[in-house]
């Protein structure tokens, strides 16, 4: 395949409004054509993420470990979703989980780095930029998934259930031991802005992003139906 061919694809693309399909078609095609490379990059990110969370695993009961590595789980999900599609075995529930995970966790990490800007100064500047931009890329790649999945209600229901439970356990109900959210660089009751404490700011971001993920997945479904693509 020549360079120009990388930006073309035989995978059907519905005529969707920009708010559910913000990426140019050529970029979507590039992502689909390089799907195995995208899978490998996400698997590398998953491995790094599990290493990054190693200290949090040590202080978390084993049975609660599935709720700890949020971002690595999201990159693993999109790697699996794309791999399943490439192997002609697409899974609607897996695609929906990958979409939710990358929107929520990619967006949340960028959000908290901006919200707690001064508190993250302990990080090396290169690491800080890596964390911000790699997680922003997670949000971007989520918008590739409408090309390989239709976000049917059952799949969206599975993703909504899992990420609702995850959000509740992370920020509101400590099922075993402490809350299981990603560690933040401030005491939970430290004032941040607008009268909110650090935990409240982190939780608000997660809840809003969950709502956005539900909205985008369902409206993508509706817009694909309107376009006659479902």
NORCORCOR-V904344 format. One record per pair of residues at least 6 apart in sequence whose ideal C-beta (glycine too) atoms are under 8 Angstrom apart, sorted by sequence separation. I is the first residue (numbers start at 0). J is the second residue. D is the distance in Angstrom with one decimal. If there is no record, write none. Layout:
<<I | J | D> <I | J | D>>
//
This chain:
<<83 | 89 | 5.5> <148 | 154 | 7.3> <168 | 174 | 5.5> <173 | 179 | 7.4> <185 | 191 | 7.3> <190 | 196 | 5.9> <191 | 197 | 5.4> <223 | 229 | 4.7> <13 | 20 | 7.9> <20 | 27 | 7.8> <30 | 37 | 6.0> <65 | 72 | 7.7> <83 | 90 | 5.2> <112 | 119 | 5.7> <171 | 178 | 7.7> <189 | 196 | 6.1> <190 | 197 | 8.0> <22 | 30 | 7.9> <56 | 64 | 6.2> <59 | 67 | 5.5> <119 | 127 | 6.1> <122 | 130 | 7.4> <170 | 178 | 6.1> <188 | 196 | 4.9> <189 | 197 | 4.7> <191 | 199 | 7.8> <192 | 200 | 7.5> <195 | 203 | 7.1> <80 | 89 | 7.7> <169 | 178 | 6.2> <187 | 196 | 6.4> <188 | 197 | 7.2> <191 | 200 | 4.8> <220 | 229 | 6.9> <80 | 90 | 7.1> <83 | 93 | 6.1> <84 | 94 | 7.7> <168 | 178 | 7.5> <169 | 179 | 5.2> <170 | 180 | 5.6> <187 | 197 | 5.6> <188 | 198 | 7.2> <56 | 67 | 6.0> <168 | 179 | 5.4> <169 | 180 | 3.9> <186 | 197 | 6.6> <187 | 198 | 3.9> <12 | 24 | 5.9> <55 | 67 | 5.5> <56 | 68 | 7.9> <169 | 181 | 7.8> <185 | 197 | 4.0> <80 | 93 | 4.7> <79 | 93 | 5.8> <80 | 94 | 4.7> <183 | 197 | 5.8> <12 | 27 | 6.8> <52 | 67 | 5.7> <112 | 127 | 7.1> <183 | 198 | 7.6> <52 | 68 | 4.8> <80 | 96 | 7.7> <76 | 93 | 6.6> <80 | 97 | 4.1> <7 | 25 | 8.0> <10 | 28 | 7.7> <79 | 97 | 7.3> <112 | 130 | 6.7> <180 | 198 | 7.8> <183 | 201 | 5.7> <6 | 25 | 4.2> <8 | 27 | 7.5> <49 | 68 | 5.7> <52 | 71 | 6.9> <112 | 131 | 5.3> <6 | 26 | 8.0> <8 | 28 | 3.9> <48 | 68 | 5.8> <51 | 71 | 7.7> <76 | 96 | 5.0> <77 | 97 | 4.0> <178 | 198 | 7.9> <7 | 28 | 5.7> <10 | 31 | 5.5> <76 | 97 | 4.0> <180 | 201 | 6.3> <6 | 28 | 5.3> <48 | 70 | 5.3> <49 | 71 | 5.2> <108 | 130 | 6.4> <109 | 131 | 5.7> <180 | 202 | 7.7> <5 | 28 | 7.3> <6 | 29 | 5.6> <8 | 31 | 5.2> <48 | 71 | 2.9> <77 | 100 | 7.2> <108 | 131 | 7.4> <5 | 29 | 5.4> <8 | 32 | 6.3> <47 | 71 | 7.7> <73 | 97 | 7.1> <76 | 100 | 5.0> <77 | 101 | 5.7> <46 | 71 | 7.9> <76 | 101 | 7.7> <109 | 134 | 5.4> <180 | 205 | 7.7> <6 | 32 | 8.0> <44 | 70 | 7.9> <45 | 71 | 4.6> <48 | 74 | 6.6> <108 | 134 | 3.9> <109 | 135 | 5.4> <5 | 32 | 5.1> <44 | 71 | 7.1> <45 | 72 | 7.9> <73 | 100 | 3.1> <74 | 101 | 7.5> <4 | 32 | 7.7> <5 | 33 | 7.1> <72 | 100 | 6.3> <73 | 101 | 5.1> <106 | 134 | 7.7> <170 | 198 | 6.9> <45 | 74 | 4.7> <105 | 134 | 4.6> <109 | 138 | 7.6> <44 | 74 | 4.4> <45 | 75 | 4.5> <73 | 103 | 7.5> <104 | 134 | 7.3> <105 | 135 | 6.6> <69 | 100 | 7.7> <73 | 104 | 4.5> <105 | 136 | 7.3> <170 | 201 | 7.0> <171 | 202 | 7.2> <0 | 32 | 7.0> <42 | 74 | 7.6> <72 | 104 | 7.8> <73 | 105 | 7.0> <105 | 137 | 2.9> <106 | 138 | 5.4> <170 | 202 | 3.9> <41 | 74 | 4.2> <42 | 75 | 7.3> <45 | 78 | 6.8> <104 | 137 | 6.7> <105 | 138 | 4.2> <169 | 202 | 7.8> <41 | 75 | 7.1> <70 | 104 | 4.6> <69 | 104 | 4.8> <70 | 105 | 7.3> <170 | 205 | 6.3> <41 | 77 | 5.5> <42 | 78 | 5.1> <101 | 137 | 4.3> <102 | 138 | 6.0> <105 | 141 | 7.1> <166 | 202 | 7.8> <169 | 205 | 6.7> <170 | 206 | 8.0> <41 | 78 | 4.0> <101 | 138 | 6.3> <69 | 107 | 7.9> <70 | 108 | 6.3> <39 | 78 | 8.0> <101 | 140 | 6.2> <102 | 141 | 5.0> <166 | 205 | 5.1> <37 | 77 | 7.8> <38 | 78 | 4.6> <41 | 81 | 7.9> <101 | 141 | 3.8> <166 | 206 | 6.3> <37 | 78 | 7.7> <38 | 81 | 5.2> <98 | 141 | 5.2> <166 | 209 | 5.7> <37 | 81 | 6.0> <38 | 82 | 5.2> <97 | 141 | 7.3> <98 | 144 | 4.9> <163 | 209 | 6.8> <34 | 81 | 4.9> <35 | 82 | 7.9> <38 | 85 | 7.7> <97 | 144 | 6.2> <162 | 209 | 5.6> <34 | 82 | 8.0> <34 | 84 | 7.2> <35 | 85 | 6.5> <94 | 144 | 5.4> <98 | 148 | 7.6> <159 | 209 | 7.9> <162 | 212 | 7.1> <34 | 85 | 5.3> <98 | 150 | 7.3> <94 | 147 | 6.2> <95 | 148 | 6.9> <94 | 148 | 3.4> <158 | 212 | 7.5> <159 | 213 | 5.6> <95 | 150 | 5.9> <94 | 150 | 7.5> <91 | 148 | 5.9> <89 | 147 | 5.9> <91 | 149 | 7.0> <155 | 213 | 7.1> <158 | 216 | 7.1> <89 | 148 | 6.7> <91 | 150 | 7.7> <95 | 154 | 3.9> <99 | 158 | 4.2> <103 | 162 | 6.1> <77 | 137 | 7.8> <91 | 151 | 5.5> <94 | 154 | 6.8> <95 | 155 | 5.4> <98 | 158 | 7.0> <99 | 159 | 7.4> <92 | 153 | 7.4> <96 | 157 | 6.8> <155 | 216 | 4.9> <91 | 153 | 7.2> <92 | 154 | 4.6> <95 | 157 | 6.3> <96 | 158 | 4.8> <99 | 161 | 7.7> <100 | 162 | 7.3> <155 | 217 | 6.2> <74 | 137 | 6.7> <77 | 140 | 6.3> <84 | 147 | 4.4> <91 | 154 | 3.9> <95 | 158 | 4.0> <99 | 162 | 5.1> <121 | 184 | 6.8> <70 | 134 | 6.6> <73 | 137 | 6.4> <77 | 141 | 7.3> <80 | 144 | 6.8> <92 | 157 | 4.6> <96 | 161 | 6.5> <118 | 183 | 7.8> <119 | 184 | 5.6> <152 | 217 | 7.9> <155 | 220 | 7.3> <81 | 147 | 7.3> <92 | 158 | 7.3> <118 | 184 | 4.1> <150 | 216 | 4.6> <70 | 137 | 7.2> <77 | 144 | 7.5> <80 | 147 | 7.2> <118 | 185 | 5.0> <150 | 217 | 7.0> <80 | 148 | 7.6> <115 | 183 | 6.6> <152 | 220 | 7.4> <115 | 184 | 5.8> <150 | 219 | 5.3> <151 | 220 | 6.9> <115 | 185 | 6.0> <150 | 220 | 4.4> <149 | 220 | 6.3> <111 | 183 | 6.5> <108 | 181 | 7.9> <150 | 223 | 7.8> <145 | 219 | 5.2> <149 | 223 | 5.9> <115 | 191 | 7.2> <114 | 191 | 6.5> <114 | 192 | 7.8> <145 | 223 | 7.2> <149 | 228 | 7.6> <149 | 229 | 4.9> <115 | 197 | 7.1> <115 | 200 | 7.9> <114 | 200 | 5.4> <114 | 201 | 7.8> <44 | 133 | 6.6> <111 | 200 | 7.6> <111 | 201 | 5.9> <114 | 204 | 7.3> <111 | 204 | 6.5> <107 | 201 | 7.8> <110 | 204 | 4.5> <69 | 165 | 7.2> <107 | 204 | 5.2> <106 | 204 | 7.6> <107 | 205 | 5.6> <110 | 208 | 7.7> <41 | 140 | 7.9> <66 | 165 | 5.9> <69 | 169 | 7.7> <107 | 208 | 5.7> <66 | 168 | 5.2> <103 | 205 | 6.7> <106 | 208 | 4.8> <37 | 140 | 6.8> <66 | 169 | 6.5> <63 | 168 | 7.6> <103 | 208 | 4.4> <106 | 211 | 7.6> <102 | 208 | 6.3> <103 | 209 | 5.8> <102 | 211 | 6.5> <103 | 212 | 5.5> <30 | 140 | 6.8> <99 | 209 | 7.6> <102 | 212 | 4.4> <63 | 174 | 6.8> <70 | 181 | 7.7> <31 | 143 | 7.1> <63 | 175 | 5.0> <67 | 179 | 6.1> <69 | 181 | 5.9> <30 | 143 | 4.6> <62 | 175 | 6.3> <63 | 176 | 7.0> <66 | 179 | 4.4> <99 | 212 | 4.5> <102 | 215 | 6.8> <67 | 181 | 8.0> <98 | 212 | 6.8> <99 | 213 | 8.0> <27 | 142 | 7.9> <31 | 146 | 6.2> <60 | 175 | 4.7> <27 | 143 | 5.7> <31 | 147 | 7.8> <60 | 176 | 5.4> <63 | 179 | 5.7> <22 | 139 | 7.0> <59 | 176 | 6.9> <98 | 215 | 7.8> <99 | 216 | 7.1> <59 | 177 | 8.0> <98 | 216 | 5.9> <27 | 146 | 5.8> <58 | 177 | 7.9> <22 | 142 | 5.1> <59 | 179 | 6.5> <21 | 142 | 5.7> <22 | 143 | 6.9> <95 | 216 | 6.3> <20 | 142 | 6.4> <20 | 145 | 5.9> <19 | 145 | 6.8> <55 | 181 | 7.4> <55 | 182 | 5.7> <54 | 182 | 7.9> <52 | 181 | 7.8> <15 | 145 | 6.8> <13 | 145 | 7.6> <12 | 146 | 6.2> <11 | 146 | 7.9> <10 | 146 | 5.6> <10 | 147 | 7.5> <19 | 215 | 6.1> <19 | 218 | 5.6> <20 | 219 | 7.6> <18 | 218 | 7.6> <19 | 219 | 4.5> <19 | 222 | 5.5> <15 | 219 | 7.1> <16 | 222 | 6.1> <15 | 222 | 4.9> <15 | 223 | 6.8> <13 | 222 | 7.3> <13 | 223 | 5.0> <15 | 226 | 6.4> <14 | 226 | 5.1> <13 | 226 | 4.2> <13 | 227 | 7.8> <13 | 228 | 3.6> <11 | 228 | 6.8>>
//
